Amino acid sequence: MKIAILGAGSVGTNLHHAFETKGIKTELIHARPLTDPTAERSYSEAVRLPQADIYIYAIADQALRDVISVIHAPKALHLHTSGTMPIDVFGEDKPHAGVLYFFQSFSRTKMIDDWSSIPCFIEGKNIDDVAAIYSLAQNLTGHIYEANRHDRERLHIAGVFANNYSNLMFRIAADLLRDTRIPFEALLPLIDNTAAKVHSMTPRDAQTGPAQRGDLAVIKHHLEVLRTMDNGQATSNNLRGFSAEEMCEVYQLLAALIGKKHNHPIPPTGQQ
């Protein structure tokens, strides 16, 4: 079985590493020259026709159709790794196609060695394709689920809330401690415990804090502290730090939403 992974970004490099770790040889191909008109002709032609049984397109959504269009292998199985793109991005010239969507955050600077706990969501054009995709995914994980585009879209948005937006909260927390003697590492046990709790509790039941209990005095005090933090060091245009205005805005929005969902209305400015 010959596998070609198109795209050497975070997903592609991690997939290449994962398959190679399992003893499955893959060819990792930089996708940009495939559709880049400025690429040297000899190199572009060399990568247009990699001979493989399976093509995995680990490509940004906006470039996926262009890359798919330059691969001509009607007998091969073609898979994209997107959580939002439809299966019909593969045209009639690719009758064997589907989705291989590993639900995890990937980085080129930190390869994932153990994929056994990572869920994989698959879809295929027909039953045989689904079986083939399932068999491929089994090399890396036992947590495999069929999911259509509707479900994958919801899952992708859920992942943005659970991962990307929570990471923004970590950035704000780190910024709050920047001018203190307290390192960000002091928050790690709290962060780890919060994540661990939702393994055995619903997120609603795991919610704690002043907004959850309707403690307006604490909320008011927090906002007063945040409003005094700038000292001219941060502005809304500062890409590294957060201004007092930005932190207050986020704090009030989240406090109001948490309070609303726990029957403790929070006034817009946090006043009692």
SVG drawing of the C-alpha trace seen along z (x, -y; Angstrom):
<svg xmlns="http://www.w3.org/2000/svg" viewBox="-32 -56 45 59">
<polyline fill="none" stroke="black" stroke-width="0.4" points="0.0,0.0 1.5,-3.3 0.3,-6.4 1.0,-10.0 0.3,-12.9 -0.2,-16.1 0.6,-19.0 3.6,-19.4 1.9,-21.6 0.9,-20.7 -1.6,-18.0 0.5,-16.5 3.7,-16.3 2.0,-14.7 0.2,-12.1 3.5,-11.3 5.2,-10.9 2.3,-8.7 2.3,-6.3 6.0,-6.1 6.1,-5.3 3.7,-2.4 6.0,-1.1 3.8,-2.4 5.8,-4.2 4.3,-7.4 5.5,-10.1 5.1,-13.6 4.7,-16.1 4.7,-19.9 1.5,-20.9 2.1,-24.6 4.3,-23.9 1.4,-21.8 -0.7,-24.9 2.0,-27.6 2.4,-29.1 5.9,-30.4 7.2,-26.9 9.9,-25.4 8.2,-23.3 10.4,-20.3 9.7,-20.2 6.0,-20.9 5.6,-18.1 7.6,-15.7 5.1,-16.2 2.0,-16.2 1.9,-12.4 3.0,-10.6 2.2,-7.0 0.1,-5.9 -2.9,-3.8 -4.1,-6.4 -3.8,-10.2 -4.4,-12.1 -5.0,-15.8 -3.8,-17.7 -4.5,-21.0 -6.0,-24.3 -9.7,-24.4 -9.2,-27.4 -6.6,-25.5 -8.1,-22.0 -10.0,-22.1 -7.0,-23.4 -4.7,-20.7 -7.3,-18.0 -7.7,-19.1 -4.1,-18.4 -4.0,-14.8 -5.1,-12.3 -5.4,-8.9 -9.0,-7.5 -8.2,-4.1 -6.8,-5.4 -8.5,-6.3 -8.6,-10.1 -9.1,-11.5 -9.2,-15.0 -8.6,-15.8 -10.9,-18.8 -13.6,-19.1 -15.7,-21.4 -15.2,-20.6 -17.8,-18.3 -17.0,-14.9 -18.2,-16.1 -15.1,-18.3 -13.9,-15.2 -15.4,-15.1 -16.5,-12.2 -12.9,-11.7 -12.2,-10.4 -14.9,-7.7 -13.2,-6.4 -13.0,-9.2 -13.8,-10.3 -12.9,-12.0 -10.2,-11.2 -10.6,-13.8 -8.5,-13.3 -10.0,-15.5 -6.9,-17.0 -4.8,-20.2 -1.6,-19.6 1.7,-21.5 4.8,-21.0 7.0,-21.8 5.5,-19.0 4.9,-15.7 2.2,-13.4 3.6,-9.9 0.6,-8.1 -2.6,-8.5 -4.5,-5.7 -6.8,-8.1 -7.4,-10.5 -10.9,-10.2 -11.1,-9.9 -14.2,-10.8 -14.7,-9.3 -17.0,-9.4 -16.8,-7.6 -18.6,-7.8 -19.7,-4.1 -19.6,-1.2 -16.3,0.1 -14.7,-3.2 -15.9,-3.5 -14.4,-0.1 -11.1,-1.0 -10.9,-4.3 -11.8,-2.5 -9.0,0.0 -6.6,-2.9 -7.6,-4.8 -7.3,-1.6 -3.5,-1.7 -3.5,-4.8 -6.5,-4.7 -9.5,-2.6 -11.8,-5.5 -13.3,-5.8 -16.8,-7.2 -18.7,-7.8 -19.7,-11.5 -21.3,-13.4 -20.5,-17.0 -23.3,-18.4 -21.9,-16.6 -18.3,-17.4 -19.1,-21.1 -20.7,-21.1 -17.7,-19.2 -15.3,-21.6 -17.0,-24.6 -17.1,-22.8 -13.4,-22.3 -12.8,-26.0 -14.7,-26.8 -13.1,-24.0 -9.5,-24.5 -8.8,-27.7 -10.9,-30.0 -9.8,-28.4 -6.2,-29.0 -7.0,-32.7 -8.1,-32.7 -4.7,-31.2 -3.1,-34.1 -5.1,-36.7 -4.2,-34.9 -0.5,-34.9 -0.8,-38.6 -2.4,-39.4 0.6,-37.8 3.2,-39.4 4.1,-42.2 3.9,-40.1 6.3,-37.6 3.9,-34.8 4.8,-32.5 2.2,-31.3 3.1,-27.7 1.3,-28.4 -1.9,-28.2 -1.2,-24.8 -2.6,-22.6 -5.8,-24.6 -6.0,-24.3 -5.2,-20.6 -7.9,-20.0 -10.5,-21.9 -9.9,-19.8 -9.9,-16.6 -13.2,-17.4 -15.1,-17.3 -14.1,-13.6 -16.5,-12.8 -18.8,-15.8 -20.9,-17.8 -19.3,-21.1 -22.3,-22.8 -21.9,-21.0 -18.1,-21.7 -18.6,-25.5 -17.3,-27.4 -16.4,-31.0 -18.0,-34.3 -20.3,-34.5 -21.6,-31.0 -22.5,-31.8 -23.7,-35.4 -21.0,-37.1 -21.3,-40.6 -18.9,-42.1 -16.0,-40.0 -16.9,-40.7 -17.0,-44.4 -13.6,-44.3 -12.1,-42.3 -13.3,-44.9 -11.9,-47.7 -8.5,-46.0 -8.6,-45.3 -9.4,-49.0 -6.2,-50.1 -3.9,-47.7 -2.9,-49.5 -0.5,-52.2 0.0,-53.1 1.7,-49.7 -1.0,-48.0 -3.4,-49.1 -6.1,-47.3 -3.6,-47.4 -0.9,-45.6 -0.6,-42.1 1.3,-40.7 -0.5,-42.1 -4.1,-42.9 -5.4,-46.3 -7.5,-46.9 -10.4,-47.7 -10.1,-44.3 -9.8,-42.3 -12.8,-44.1 -14.9,-43.5 -14.1,-39.8 -14.5,-39.4 -17.9,-41.2 -19.2,-39.2 -18.2,-35.8 -19.5,-36.8 -22.8,-37.8 -23.2,-34.6 -22.2,-32.4 -24.5,-34.2 -27.4,-34.0 -27.0,-30.2 -26.9,-29.7 -29.8,-32.0 -27.6,-34.8 -28.1,-37.9 -25.0,-40.0 -25.4,-43.7 -23.5,-44.9 -20.9,-46.8 -20.7,-44.4 -22.0,-46.9 -24.2,-45.8"/>
</svg>
